[in-house]
């Protein structure tokens, strides 16, 4: 089975400083992997590399069969779903309008939008301007976008941040659905997180994988 992620001695550099200092990692399709480490360990940099947001400076790597040294990173970004610390939404648009705009941009059917809002419990706030949503509701909106996007690889940077207990349970349900449908999840956290979708934990420190 071809791995979704295959890295060998991967290096990412910014401003002459190695954010990743030689990461070797394989992730199989249909699995959930948690990256664990302190601030500065390299978790976000690794996620950004996998999402086509950072360039591979040295080593070898492929994501979804695309060679990170040769592929157009835009091709990779079209196939992954990214959840960072801040959702890229327009504050003056409603939750529904933001999702429709994003769906149109990627050629996804608008019919998926209302179903996604219902899935994440935002239907009562669908017409609310995004600037008036709480941090947890904005997080749910970002999750709704991942549902609409139907990405092959979900990349989640501190996904449980700003979510209450119900929101965390919802996230777990979504991740279980992704893995069950053959998708792959890579998430980050400062400490280990219990989730039925997570089957492997990778610890990072100093931009490297550690025992």
C-alpha positions as CSV (number, residue, x, y, z in Angstrom):
1,X,0.0,0.0,0.0
2,X,1.5,3.3,-1.1
3,X,1.8,5.7,1.9
4,X,0.0,9.0,1.9
5,X,3.0,10.6,3.5
6,X,6.6,9.5,2.9
7,X,9.4,11.6,4.2
8,X,13.1,10.8,4.3
9,X,15.5,13.3,6.1
10,X,13.1,16.1,5.2
11,X,14.5,19.6,5.9
12,X,12.5,22.9,6.0
13,X,14.4,26.2,6.4
14,X,13.2,29.7,7.1
15,X,15.5,32.7,7.4
16,X,18.5,30.3,7.4
17,X,17.0,28.4,10.4
18,X,16.0,24.8,10.1
19,X,12.3,24.4,11.1
20,X,12.6,20.7,10.3
21,X,16.0,19.2,10.7
22,X,15.7,15.8,9.0
23,X,12.3,14.2,9.5
24,X,11.7,10.6,8.4
25,X,8.1,9.6,8.5
26,X,5.5,7.3,6.7
27,X,1.8,7.6,7.1
28,X,-0.6,5.0,5.6
29,X,-3.9,5.9,4.0
30,X,-7.1,5.6,6.2
31,X,-5.2,6.4,9.4
32,X,-5.1,9.1,12.0
33,X,-1.7,10.4,13.3
34,X,-1.1,12.9,16.1
35,X,2.1,15.0,16.1
36,X,3.0,15.8,19.7
37,X,5.6,18.3,21.0
38,X,6.2,21.6,22.7
39,X,6.1,25.0,21.0
40,X,8.9,25.2,18.4
41,X,9.2,21.4,18.1
42,X,8.3,21.5,14.4
43,X,4.7,20.4,14.4
44,X,3.2,23.3,12.5
45,X,6.2,23.3,10.0
46,X,5.7,19.6,9.3
47,X,1.9,20.2,8.7
48,X,2.7,23.1,6.4
49,X,5.2,21.0,4.5
50,X,2.6,18.3,4.0
51,X,0.0,20.9,2.9
52,X,2.3,22.5,0.3
53,X,2.7,25.7,2.3
54,X,6.5,25.1,3.0
55,X,9.2,24.1,0.5
56,X,11.3,21.0,1.0
57,X,14.9,22.4,1.3
58,X,16.6,19.0,1.5
59,X,15.8,15.3,1.8
60,X,13.1,13.5,0.0
61,X,9.3,13.5,0.3
62,X,6.0,12.7,-1.3
63,X,2.4,13.5,-0.2
64,X,-0.5,11.8,-2.0
65,X,1.9,10.5,-4.5
66,X,3.3,14.0,-5.4
67,X,7.0,14.4,-5.2
68,X,7.6,17.4,-2.9
69,X,10.8,18.3,-4.8
70,X,9.2,18.4,-8.3
71,X,5.4,18.8,-8.0
72,X,3.6,22.1,-8.3
73,X,2.6,22.8,-4.7
74,X,-0.7,24.2,-5.9
75,X,-1.6,20.7,-7.0
76,X,-1.0,19.5,-3.5
77,X,-3.0,22.3,-1.9
78,X,-6.0,21.4,-3.9
79,X,-6.1,17.9,-2.4
80,X,-5.6,18.6,1.2
81,X,-7.7,20.3,3.9
82,X,-6.0,22.7,6.3
83,X,-7.2,23.8,9.7
84,X,-4.9,26.3,11.2
85,X,-5.3,28.6,14.2
86,X,-7.3,31.2,12.3
87,X,-9.9,30.4,9.7
88,X,-9.5,32.3,6.4
89,X,-13.0,33.7,6.3
90,X,-14.4,37.1,5.5
91,X,-15.7,38.7,8.7
92,X,-18.5,40.6,6.9
93,X,-20.0,37.5,5.2
94,X,-22.2,35.2,7.1
95,X,-21.2,31.6,7.9
96,X,-23.3,30.3,5.0
97,X,-22.0,33.0,2.6
98,X,-18.4,32.2,3.5
99,X,-18.9,28.5,2.8
100,X,-20.7,29.2,-0.5
101,X,-17.9,31.5,-1.6
102,X,-15.3,28.9,-0.8
103,X,-17.3,26.1,-2.4
104,X,-17.6,28.1,-5.6
105,X,-13.9,28.7,-5.7
106,X,-13.1,25.0,-5.6
107,X,-16.0,23.9,-7.7
108,X,-17.8,22.1,-4.9
109,X,-21.7,21.9,-5.0
110,X,-23.4,24.5,-3.0
111,X,-25.8,21.8,-1.8
112,X,-23.0,20.6,0.5
113,X,-23.0,23.8,2.5
114,X,-26.2,23.6,4.5
115,X,-25.5,19.9,5.2
116,X,-22.1,20.8,6.6
117,X,-23.5,23.6,8.7
118,X,-26.0,21.2,10.2
119,X,-23.3,18.6,10.7
120,X,-21.2,21.0,12.9
121,X,-24.2,22.5,14.7
122,X,-24.0,25.9,13.1
123,X,-27.4,26.0,11.4
124,X,-28.9,28.5,13.9
125,X,-25.9,30.8,13.2
126,X,-25.8,30.3,9.4
127,X,-26.9,33.8,8.7
128,X,-24.7,35.5,11.3
129,X,-21.8,37.6,10.2
130,X,-18.6,35.7,10.9
131,X,-17.2,38.5,13.0
132,X,-20.0,37.9,15.5
133,X,-19.2,34.2,15.9
134,X,-17.3,33.1,19.0
135,X,-13.9,31.5,18.8
136,X,-15.5,28.0,19.1
137,X,-18.1,28.8,16.5
138,X,-15.4,30.0,14.1
139,X,-13.6,26.7,14.7
140,X,-16.8,24.8,13.9
141,X,-17.1,26.9,10.7
142,X,-13.6,25.8,9.7
143,X,-14.6,22.2,10.3
144,X,-17.6,22.7,8.1
145,X,-15.4,23.9,5.3
146,X,-13.3,20.8,5.6
147,X,-16.5,18.8,5.3
148,X,-17.5,20.7,2.2
149,X,-14.0,20.5,0.7
150,X,-13.9,16.6,1.0
151,X,-10.1,16.6,1.1
152,X,-8.1,13.4,0.9
153,X,-5.7,14.5,3.6
154,X,-6.9,16.5,6.7
155,X,-4.1,18.6,8.3
156,X,-5.2,20.0,11.7
157,X,-3.0,22.3,13.7
158,X,-4.2,22.2,17.4
159,X,-7.7,21.3,16.3
160,X,-9.2,21.0,19.8
161,X,-8.3,24.6,20.7
162,X,-11.3,26.8,21.5
163,X,-13.7,23.9,21.3
164,X,-15.9,23.0,24.3
165,X,-16.7,19.4,25.3
166,X,-19.4,19.1,22.7
167,X,-17.2,20.5,20.0
168,X,-14.4,18.1,20.9
169,X,-16.9,15.2,20.6
170,X,-18.0,16.6,17.2
171,X,-14.4,16.8,16.0
172,X,-13.8,13.2,17.0
173,X,-16.9,12.1,15.1
174,X,-15.8,13.9,12.0
175,X,-12.3,12.4,12.1
176,X,-13.7,8.9,12.6
177,X,-15.8,9.5,9.5
178,X,-12.8,10.7,7.5
179,X,-10.7,7.7,8.4
180,X,-13.6,5.2,7.8
181,X,-14.1,6.6,4.3
182,X,-10.4,6.1,3.5
183,X,-9.2,9.6,4.2
184,X,-6.1,10.4,6.3
185,X,-5.8,12.7,9.2
186,X,-2.6,14.3,10.6
187,X,-3.2,16.5,13.7
188,X,-0.9,18.3,16.1
189,X,-1.2,18.9,19.9
190,X,1.1,19.9,22.8
191,X,0.1,16.7,24.7
192,X,-1.3,13.3,23.7
193,X,-5.0,13.4,22.9
194,X,-7.4,10.5,23.2
195,X,-9.4,10.2,20.0
196,X,-10.9,7.1,18.4
197,X,-9.6,8.3,15.1
198,X,-5.9,8.5,16.2
199,X,-4.0,5.3,15.8
200,X,-0.4,6.6,15.9
201,X,1.5,9.3,17.8
202,X,4.7,10.9,16.5
203,X,6.8,13.0,18.9
204,X,8.8,15.9,17.7
205,X,11.5,18.0,19.3
206,X,14.0,20.3,17.7
207,X,12.5,19.7,14.3
208,X,13.1,16.0,14.5
209,X,11.1,12.8,15.3
210,X,12.1,11.5,18.7
211,X,11.3,8.3,20.6
